[in-house]
């Protein structure tokens, strides 16, 4: 039954074709010498072959240009727009052949839409609807050895990488060659569509339209290829003469290259045409960056709820219930001490839980949590309700260190200044240029600078491991204490790669205050987040005073913008010992390409960047490394309706 109905529809369609074409031939005054009675149309190129001009194919440019395409226009409408954009005197010179081609396009566009509507009603039905089954697409797997030499070339080298390509498409990269069969997606169909796109673009050029014979020839070749392509979705659906028609079209495109006599003028015209698109893209990118920063500096309401519930519970507890055990370990220099500065309760909990989980001797590990007065109760209650096993822990807040004030700390003084408040809160800075990340509230918090006062906060300790709150520990860290820093103060992983993360990217080396020093702009940067601090050497070399010196000089932010890493690079200049990168893998908050092998080998992984693991914007395939240390059945998390993403 289904076969009979399809045959009937196809017979009707061919009747429509003959009816449509016969009067058209009379209108065109016999301009077409084709024996093909089917109307010409560009059809639906499924988005891949929008009206993009391949400049390289016409010998006009060697680098890609930004091209705009409106998917809502049909192919014939798109061509009408291109032709309408020409000057009036150019429109008047259009030949009968060009008019013939354009009318063919318009008729075929309507015909194909009508045909597709009828056929889809019969073929795109699910089982149980008129007894018809919706056809299913399939993919063919073709081994490289079976690829037609006309479709594929030998390996094309690009730097250190190689790829097998067809004329226009990559078949496989070398990393896939060793994995056996390669999925080869219907190269002939892709070639047909690509050449159709080039041919359509060629028709929009005045130099092509000025040659009526060539215009007619190109229209003919487009029609032949379009008919051969039809509704085929795979190479096996194509007629046997498809390759011959493709070759004929390619020959016409070769002639088109020779016709283009003023390529620079065409390039300038296209460049001017698409400049508004570039401008809009730039504005959209900037707006997207603003939104990204807003998300990054916010906390989910569930975490706010958690802090409020913990605070209420803390003050509802008696003073005896607010005390941590093992206080005698807090100042024992023989133990392994960690310093964590945070106002994020859940994040701090993950850091401590993961570190204790992998510790070989947890009873010898001591955690010092530094927060602000607002979050002190919540932070304390969290670790009272979720004690770190045999490890010792304390929670302290910054305001209890009364000696850290604007008289002693340049950072404190600057954070209270009108100029910095203006920098953050004036409306004219809503869309700042180039430094959006520095509008993060963490740079307005003294907590961010508290790391430079660790030796004074813990005067009896000799060595500590400093941890950020967006890290996860994956191995026992006691080996860090045995690393020989060779008399230096800071042990850290270097982050430079090629020209990235050099000192010159953080500091203004055009400023004479930096130029007159021996600081090398090409020195390799390093990361905060997991650092070994030798507090004995720190005190001996007055690192805090050096930090104060540079922070004072940067009162107008002429040496660097904001943050603690630039001033840290200066304060620890020639006092930083590089350690193995396996200790600390960074970038899980922005770099999606980090390999899981590198992550699994790392002692500490760091979610630095905007995509923090507690946000919905976290990189999905990295989030699980963090969430495995969150117990969503914990009573406070459950009460705040916190759940895994």
N, C-alpha and C positions, 0 to 999 in steps of 0.2 A: 504493500500500500504506500509506504513512504517513498519507494523508488518511483512509482507511478506519479505521485504528486510532484516530486522534484522534476521529472521529465516534463510534466505539463507546464510547470512554472518556467523552465528553461525555454521551452518552445514559445511561450508568451513573450519572454524577454527578447528572444531573437526577432520576433515580429516587431516589437517596439523599436529595436535597433534599425531595422530596414525602414520603418515608417519615419523615424527621426532623421536618418541620414539622407534619404531620397530628396526631400525638399531642401535640405541643407546644401546638397551638391548643386542645386539650381541657383541658390542664393550666391554660392561662392564662384559662379561663372566658370566652373570647370578648373579652378585653380589647383585642385589636388589631382595628382596623377597616380594616387595610390589605388591599388585594387582591394584594399582592406576596407570593408564597409562599416567596421565598428568605429564609433566616435572616439576622438582623442580626449584623454583626460589624465591628469596627474595623479588622481586617486589619493588615498590616505596612506601616507608614508609612516604611520604609527609614531609620529613624533621624532623619529630618528633622522629623517631627511627633510627637515624644515628648510625654508628658503635661505640656506647658508651658502655664501659664495666661497668656494675653495680657491683662494687667491694663488696658492702655489700651483694648482693645476693649470692656471692660466699664465703662469710665469710672472705673476705680479708681486709676490711677496714670499719670503722664506720663513716668516714668523707668524704665528696665529694672531688673528685680530679678534676683538670682542664683537660678537654678532648678536643681534636681537632677533627674536622670532615670536610672532603672535600665534599661539596654537589655535586660537579661536577662529582664525581665518582659514577658509579653504585654500587649496593650492591656486585655483584660478583667481580667487580674491586677492591672494598674496601677490600674484603677478600683476593684477590690476593696480595694486598699491604701488608696486615698484615703478610701473610705467607712468602712473599719475604723478610720481615725484619728479619726472623729467620736465625740463623747461618747455614752454608752450611751443616754441619753434621746433623743438625736437619731436613733440607729439604730432605735429602737422606733417612731418616727413615719414610717418609710418607707412610701410608698403602694404599692398593688398595681401601679400603672403603673411605678413605679421597679423593683419586683421583676421585672416583665415585661421591662423593658429590660435588666436585668442578666442574666437567664436567656438572653435572645436573644444577648447578647454572648458568654456562655460557650459556647453551642451553636455559634455561628458561628465562634468561634475554633478549636474542634476540627475543624469541618467544613472550614474553609479550609486548615488544616494538612494534613488528609487529602487534599483535592483537589490541593493544590500538590505533595504527594509523588507522587501518581499521574501527574499531568501532566508533572512534571519528569522522571520516568523516561522518558517518551516524547519530550519536546521538547529536553531538555538533553543530547543525545548528540552526540558528534563524528562526523564522516564516518568510515565504516568500522565503526561500532558499530551494528548492526541497520539499516544503510543510511540512517540519519537524519542530517540536518545540523543543527547547533546554530544557532538563529536569531541573527542579528547585529543589534545595536541601531544606530540611525543618528540623527544630529542634523539638524535642519532649520535652514536659514538663512533668516531672514525680515527683510526690510528694515523700517526703522522706519515707513515710510509705509504698510506693509501691516498694521501692528498695529491690532487692533480698538480703537476709542476707548473701549470699555468696559473694556479690559484695561490701557490705558496712559493716563497723564495727561500734561500738558505738563511741561516741565522743572521739577524741584523744586530750588529754590536752597538750598544749605547753605554759608553763608559765601561764599567765592570759588569754590566748586565747584557744578556743576549735574549732575543726573542725571535720566534718564528712568526712571520707576518704573511698575510695575503697582500694584495695590492693596497688595501685600505684598512685591514683589520689584523690585530694580534691574534694568533692562534694559541700560542702557549709561551710561557716563560720557562727558562731552564730548570727552575725549581720544580716544575710540573713534568718535565720530560722524563725524570727518573721514576715517575709514579705509574708508568704503563700507559694505557689508552688515554687519549685526550678528547674532551668534548669539543667537537668542531661544529659550530652552529651555522650550517647552510650558507657557505661562502658565496655561492652564485647569487642568491637572493640579496645578500648585502651589497654585492658589487653592482647589481642592477639598480638598487635603490640609490646607491652613492652616485652612480653616473647620471641617473635621472636628476638628482639634486644639482649636479654641476651643469647639466644641460639647461635646467630651468633658470639657474642663475645667469648663465650666458645670455639667455633671451632678454634679460633685463638691461643689458649693456647696449648703449647707443651704437657702438661700433659694430655690434652684431646685427642690430635691427636695420642699419643702413644698407646692408647687403641683402636684398630681397630673396635672391636665389638661395643663399646660405640659410636664411631664416626659414624658408620653406623646407629645405633639406633637413634642418635640425628638428623642425616640427614633425616631419615624417618619421625621423628616427625615434623621437620621443614617443610618438604614438605606437610604433612597432614594439618598442621595449615595454611600454606600459601595458599593452595587450598581452605580451608574453608573460609579464609578471602577474597580471590578473589578481586573483585572490590567493595566490600560492603562499603557503606558510613554510614550506621546506623545499629543498632543491628537487626532490623527487616529484613535486607537483608541477614543475616547469615543463613546457613543451620542448621537443628535441631541438628546435631551431632557436631556442633562447640565447645560446652562446653566439650564434651568428648575428642575431639582432644586436646583442651587446657590443660585439666587435664593430659593427657598422656605426653605432652611436659613439663609440670611443674614437673612431676615425673622424667623425664630425667634430668632436671636441678638440682633437688635435688641430684641425683646420681653424677652430675658434681661437686657439693660441696665436696663430699667425695673423689673425684679423685685428687683435687688440693692439692698436697703434699708439695709445697714450695711457699706458698703465699707471704712471704716477698720478695722472689726473683722476683716474678711477679710484685709486687708493685714497686720494684726498677727499673725494666725494663720499666714499663709504665711511671714512673716518669722521667726517663732519656729521654724517647722518646718525651715527651711533654714539656720538659724544654725549647727548642727553641721557642715553641709557647708562653710560659709564658713570655719569654724575649721580644718577639715581642709585646705582649700585653702591657707590661710595657712601652716600647718605644712609642707605639701608644697613650697610655694614657697621657704620658708626652707631646707629640706633640699636642694632643688635648687640653691639658691645656694651652699650649702656644697660640694656636689659640683663645681659649676662652678669655684669658686675653687681646689679641690684640683687639678683638671685644669690650670687656668691656670698654677699655680705649679710644675708638674712638667715634666720634660724627657723626651722619648721615649728609650728605651734605645738607639736607634741613634745619637743624638747623644752619649750617654754613651760608647758604644763608640768613636765617632769621636775623642773627646777622649783616651781611654785609648791608642788606637793611635798617635795623633799624639805624645802624650807619650813613649811608648816609643821611637818613631822619632827624636824630637829628642835624647834622651839617648844614643841609639846613634850619633848623628852626631858628627863631630869638631868642634872649636871653630871651625875655619875654615868649615865647612859651616853653622854657625849664625849667620853674619854676613849682614846685609842690605846690598845695594848702595846707592849714591847717598846715603851718610850726610852728605855735604857740603850736601845740600839741607834737612836737617832744621831748621836754624835760620835759613834765609834768609827774611827778612820780605817779600821781593818776590814770593814764590811764594804759591800758594793752599793754605792749610793747613786740614785737617779734624781734629777731635778726636772720636774714637768710644770710648765707655766700654762694655765688654761682657765677659761671661764665657761667651757663647754663640758657639762657633767658627763654626758654619755661618751664623748670622745675621750676624755681622761680615763673613764672606766675601761674602755677598750685597750688603751695603752698599757695600763697596769695589769689587766687581766691577761693579755697576751704575753707580757714580759714574765709574769709569774708562771704561766703555763709552761713555758719552755725553759725555765731556770732549773739547772741541775740541783742547786742547793737553795731553794727559795727562802729558807730561814736566814740566809746571809745577805739578803737583798733588802734595801731600804729605799722607800719612795717618798720624796719631798714634793708635795703639791703646793704650788703658789697660785693664788687666785686674787680676786678683788673682794671687797667687803660685801658687795651685793650677792655674790655667789658662794660666799664662804659657808653658810649654813647648808645650802643644797649639796655642795661638794663634800662637806663633812658627813652629812647624813647618808650620801650614796655609799661611801666607803665604810661607814659603820654598819649599814645594812648589807653590804657586799664586801666583807673583809678579804684581803688578798692572801688568804691562807696563812702560812707561817711567816710571810714577809712582814716587815714593819712599814708603817705609813704614818705620815702626818700631813695636815692641811693647815696652811697659813695664808693670811691675806696681806696684801701690799700695804694697806693703810697702817698696819701695826709697825711698819718701819718708818717711824716719824722723821728720821734723818734723810729719807729720800724726799726732798722738797725742792721748790724752785730756786732756793738759795744754793743748794748743792748740785742739783741735777740740771744741766742745760736743757735736756729733753723735756723735763717737767715744765721749765720756764717757757719753752717754745710752744708746748702744747696748750698753754694757757693764753698765748698771745692773740691779739686781735687779727693779725695778718694770717695766721693759720686758720682761725675760725672763718675769716673771709674766703680763704682758699677752698674751704670745704662747703660752706653753706650759702654763699651768694648765688642768686639765681642765674647770673650770667655764666656760671661754671657748670650748668646742668649738662651741657655737651662739651666737656673739655677736650682738647686735642692731644692725643698721643699718650696721656698719662692717666687713663681712667682707673687703672688698678690701684693708683695711689689714693683714690677717694674712698678706699675701704676703711670703715671705722676702726679696724685694728691698729691703723697708723695713728689714730687719735688716742689710743690707750697706752698708758704708761706700762701696762703689763708687757707690751711688746719690747720695751727697753729694759725690763727687769733682769734679763739675762746678764747684763753687764755689771750687775751688783752681786752676783752669786758668791764671790769670795768673801764679801762683807756680810752677807746674810747667813752664811755657814762658815764662820771663822775657824771652826775646829776640824773641818774636812780638808783632805789633801787632794783628792781627785774625785770627779763626778762625771756621770754621763748625762748630758743635756738632751732632752727629748721634746719634740713638738707634739701637739695633741692630735695631729692628723697622720700619725704613723701607726704601723702595726708591727709588733715584734714577732719574728718567725723562728728564731734560734736562741739558744743560750748566749747571753752577751758577756759572760764573765771574761771571755778572751780579750775584750777591749782593754781591760785593766792591765794586761801584760804587754801591750804594744809599747814599744820604746819610742817616745816622742823626741828623743835626742835633744833634750833641753828646751823644746818648744812648748808653747802653751796650749795650742789647739790642734786636735787630731780630727780631720774631716775628709770627706770624699770630694775630689775635684769634679767639677761639672762641665769643664770646657770640652768642646768638640769642634775641630777646625777653627773657625772664627767666632764661634758662639761662646757666650758666658766668659768672655775675657773681661779684665778690669775696665777696659775702655767702654764696655756696655753699661756699666753701673755708675761710673764717675765721669765728671766733666774735666777732661784733660786739657781743655782750652783755658781753664782757669789757672792763673799764675800760682795760686796757693798750692795746687797739686803739681804743676809743672816743675816747680823748684825742688820738689822732693825726688827721691830715687825710686818712687813707685813706678813699676813698668806697666804701661797700658796693655801689653800683650800677656801679662801674667794670667795664669789660669784661675778662674773663679772657683769657689767651693761653696758648700751648702750648709746652712743651719738646718737643724732637724734631728740630727744624731751626731753629737760632737763629744769628744773626750776633752775635758778641761783639766789641765794640771793646775790646781789652785795655788800650789806652792810657787811655781814659776810665774803665775799670773801676778801674785802679790809682789814678787821680787822685781818684776819688770814693769810694774805700774800700768797694766793694761787699761784699767778703769780711767786713769788720768789721761792716757792717750785718747781714749774714747771721748772724754770730756773735751779735750782740746779740739778734736775735729768736729764734734757736735756744736761747739760754740762758733766755729768758723762758718758753719753752714746755716746760720740763723736765717738768711734770706733764700735758702735752698738753691744756691748757685753752684754748689759742688755736687750735689745729687738731689733727687726729689725727696722722697720719704722712705721710711722703712729702716730696718736695722742691718741688712746685709751690706749695703755700701759702706757704712761707717765701720762695720765689722771687718771688711776687707782692709781698711786702713788701720784699724786698731790692732789687728793681728797680722799686719804686714811683716813678713819674715819670721813669723811666730806660728805658722801653720804647717803641720806635718801631714802630707797626703797619706790616706790609708786605702786599703783595697776597696774597690767599688762593690764587691760582694757584700760588704757590711751595710751598705745603704743604697738602695735603688730608688731613684726619684722619678717623678713625672706621672704618677697614676691619677693625678687630678686634671691632666690635660692631654697626655700623649697616649692615644689609643693603640699605638704600634709596639708598645713594650711587650717583649715576648714572655710567655708564661714560664719558660725555662729560666730566664733571668730573675723573674719574680720568685720562683721556687727556691733558687739558690741564695737569695738575699736574706741576710739576718734581719734587716729592717726594710720595710717598704713604706714609701712616703707619698701621700696623696696631696702633694703640693700642686696648686692650681685652683681653678674655680669649681671643678667638679668634685666637691667633697663627698665622701661616701655616705654621709648622713643626709644628703640632699637628693631630691628626685632627679637632679641633673647629673648624678654620678655616672661614670662610665659603667655600663651594665656588667661587662665581663670582668671588671676589677672589684666590684662592690662586694662580692662574696668573700673576698679575703678579709674584709672588715666585719661583715655581718655575722660571720661564724663565731665571733666573740661577744655577740649581743644576745642575751637571753630574753626573748620577747615574751616569755611566760612570767618574767619577774613582775611582782605585784605592782610596782610603780609604773612600769612600762605598760602593763595591761590596763591599769586605771586610766592612763592617758591615751589609750587606743593606739599605741605605737605598734606598727607592724612592719615586717620586712617588705621591701619593695619587690 
